[in-house]
């Protein structure tokens, strides 16, 4: 092994100092460019100016991942650039995003992952409130959970799209790690476990093995669970590490989810359209005639135009007994010629046809 001499170490440190100063200069220069962009948009934009351009941001992140030389991995490098873009965008106009609160939920983590730490996050008590905040322009965007890799779809989120005018403008995937936390110092003292019903389901196996006699109580969010456990003797919560830090709880067991690949997908909702980014999804709300082969006939235009369907979920339409609507995700942007042709064909076949949004495929 080559020994490191004091002179050699000092030289490397001097080089790091010089690089830090150059980074500072370049980041400041980028921030000045962002301010110039804001001025130009304000001068030429006319009515309501769109400062946030999701397709532009995702293009930057994809390019960074493509040319990243290492040694930092692609995800870490993209995260750093996300934060730089977030801070620069805040100079143009700070964004605010509603999330399912209180502080410390996975939905808040998803909002920060998508927009960066410069976004102003506003906790809401229910998913319905998130939709209302964005519809009333009280928030620019909302972030809502839509499906989990082990427990499936969040049906309440899908149901709200039936009547809401909002569009899907982005998606976020977040690897979910659940931790058991409490004021107690050991598992033997725990009599009650609080968490969201999906989190309890995602940790069912671990809880059955280690805390089979503890009552499991479903609450509105994991952060609510942590807040409740912080004030109750003999109580524990299944929540994120951030929630443990916020509510002063000790983590008794880490990563107790049954599936180590446990991932939740979140949707970003807003009023603006997302232009094509080159790698997009389009989400649709459809219904078909209640007859033999109705769904097959409805979906034939996708196959005819070579469009890949990545997800389909059915939900009661609430218009009649055994009447259903279908939520469908396809690859491509609604402005792409093959997708546009398939959508025009679909609209002719469907009893109900609604484009919920076209948006960039999640980068991170």
NORPE-V381425 format. One record per residue. RES is the residue in one small letter. PHI is phi in radians with two decimals (* if undefined). Layout:
res = (RES | RES)
phi = (PHI | PHI)
This chain:
res = (x | x | x | x | x | x | x | x | x | x | x | x | x | x | x | x | x | x | x | x | x | x | x | x | x | x | x | x | x | x | x | x | x | x | x | x | x | x | x | x | x | x | x | x | x | x | x | x | x | x | x | x | x | x | x | x | x | x | x | x | x | x | x | x | x | x | x | x | x | x | x | x | x | x | x | x | x | x | x | x | x | x | x | x | x | x | x | x | x | x | x | x | x | x | x | x | x | x | x | x | x | x | x | x | x | x | x | x | x | x | x | x | x | x | x | x | x | x | x | x | x | x | x | x | x | x | x | x | x | x | x | x | x | x | x | x | x | x | x | x | x | x | x | x | x | x | x | x | x | x | x | x | x | x | x | x | x | x | x | x | x | x | x | x | x | x | x | x | x | x | x | x | x | x | x | x | x | x | x | x | x | x | x | x | x | x | x | x | x | x | x | x | x | x | x | x | x | x | x | x | x | x | x | x | x | x | x | x | x | x | x | x | x | x | x | x | x | x | x | x | x | x | x | x | x | x | x | x | x | x | x | x | x | x | x | x | x | x | x | x | x | x | x | x | x | x | x | x | x | x | x | x | x | x | x | x | x | x | x | x | x | x | x | x | x | x | x | x | x | x | x | x | x | x | x | x | x | x | x | x | x | x | x | x | x | x | x | x | x | x | x | x | x | x | x | x | x | x | x | x | x | x | x | x | x | x | x | x | x | x | x | x | x | x | x | x | x | x | x | x | x | x | x | x | x | x | x | x | x | x | x | x | x | x | x | x | x | x | x | x | x | x | x | x | x | x | x | x | x | x | x | x | x | x | x | x | x | x | x | x | x | x | x | x)
phi = (* | -1.34 | -1.35 | -1.73 | -1.43 | -0.97 | -1.12 | -1.14 | -1.14 | -1.09 | -1.13 | -1.14 | -1.14 | -1.11 | -1.13 | -1.08 | -1.05 | -1.15 | -1.12 | -1.04 | -1.14 | -1.20 | -1.06 | -1.05 | -1.11 | -1.21 | -1.14 | -1.12 | -1.13 | -1.11 | -1.11 | -1.12 | -1.09 | -1.09 | -1.12 | -1.14 | -1.03 | -1.08 | -1.13 | -1.16 | -1.10 | -1.15 | -1.24 | -1.94 | -1.40 | 1.28 | -1.10 | -1.38 | -1.50 | -1.65 | -1.38 | -1.57 | -2.13 | -1.05 | -1.18 | -1.21 | -1.13 | -1.19 | -1.12 | -1.10 | -1.15 | -1.12 | -1.17 | -1.06 | -1.15 | -1.21 | -1.81 | -1.04 | -1.53 | 1.43 | -1.37 | -1.17 | -1.30 | -1.05 | -1.14 | -1.17 | -1.15 | -1.12 | -1.10 | -1.09 | -1.20 | -1.02 | -1.18 | -1.11 | -1.12 | -1.08 | -1.15 | -1.20 | -1.10 | -1.11 | -1.25 | -1.29 | -2.92 | -1.08 | -1.64 | -2.21 | -2.33 | -1.46 | -2.45 | -1.35 | -1.52 | -1.40 | -0.98 | 1.77 | -1.46 | -1.16 | -1.14 | -1.12 | -1.07 | -1.16 | -1.08 | -1.22 | -1.09 | -1.37 | -1.77 | 1.53 | -1.27 | -1.36 | -1.21 | -1.60 | -1.67 | -2.15 | -1.30 | -2.11 | -1.38 | -2.46 | -1.13 | -1.03 | -1.14 | -1.07 | -1.02 | -1.14 | -1.08 | -1.32 | -1.07 | -1.56 | 1.19 | -1.25 | -2.31 | -1.23 | -2.47 | -2.27 | -2.17 | -2.31 | -1.28 | -2.22 | -2.82 | -2.10 | -1.16 | -1.90 | -1.85 | 1.52 | -1.34 | -1.62 | -1.10 | -1.12 | -1.09 | -1.08 | -1.06 | -1.18 | -1.19 | -1.09 | -1.98 | -1.45 | -1.45 | -1.21 | -1.92 | -1.46 | -1.96 | -3.06 | -2.39 | -2.34 | -1.93 | -2.30 | -1.19 | -1.78 | -2.05 | -1.73 | -2.21 | -1.61 | -2.38 | -2.88 | -1.38 | -1.24 | -1.73 | -2.63 | -1.14 | -1.10 | -1.54 | -1.55 | -1.95 | -2.39 | -2.11 | -1.87 | -3.04 | -1.16 | -1.05 | -1.21 | -1.17 | -1.04 | -1.18 | -1.22 | -2.02 | -0.97 | -1.10 | -1.12 | -1.14 | -1.09 | -1.35 | -1.81 | -2.40 | -1.17 | -1.72 | -1.40 | -1.22 | -1.93 | -2.08 | -1.46 | -2.25 | -1.16 | -2.74 | -1.15 | -1.17 | -1.03 | -1.07 | -1.13 | -1.12 | -1.16 | -1.11 | -1.16 | -1.95 | -2.34 | -1.18 | 1.34 | -1.87 | -2.37 | -2.30 | -1.81 | -2.80 | -1.47 | -1.08 | -1.06 | -1.11 | -1.08 | -1.19 | -1.14 | -1.80 | 1.18 | -1.86 | -1.54 | -1.44 | -1.57 | -2.64 | -1.81 | 0.85 | -1.62 | -1.11 | -1.23 | -1.87 | -1.11 | -1.66 | -0.93 | -2.38 | -2.02 | -1.78 | -2.05 | -1.93 | -1.72 | -2.00 | -2.90 | -1.81 | -1.53 | -1.41 | -1.81 | -1.13 | -1.05 | -1.95 | 1.83 | -2.41 | -2.26 | -2.15 | -2.25 | -1.88 | -2.25 | -2.09 | -2.33 | -2.47 | -2.25 | -1.17 | -1.40 | -2.58 | -1.01 | 1.34 | -1.06 | -1.20 | -1.06 | -1.12 | -1.07 | -1.57 | -0.96 | -1.03 | -1.13 | -1.17 | -1.10 | -1.83 | 1.21 | -1.71 | -1.52 | -1.66 | -1.75 | -2.80 | -2.50 | -2.32 | -1.87 | -2.44 | -1.01 | -1.35 | 1.20 | -1.76 | 3.12 | -1.18 | 1.07 | -1.85 | -2.22 | -2.03 | -2.17 | -1.73 | -2.27 | -1.92 | -2.22 | -1.46 | 1.99 | -1.71 | -1.06 | -1.52 | -1.12 | -1.00 | -1.10 | -1.18 | -1.05 | -1.14 | -1.13 | -1.18 | -1.08 | -1.16 | -1.05 | -1.08 | -1.25 | -1.51 | -1.50 | -1.27 | -2.19 | -2.43 | -2.51 | -1.51 | -1.42 | 2.65 | -1.99 | -2.76 | -1.13 | -1.11 | -0.98 | -1.52 | -1.75)
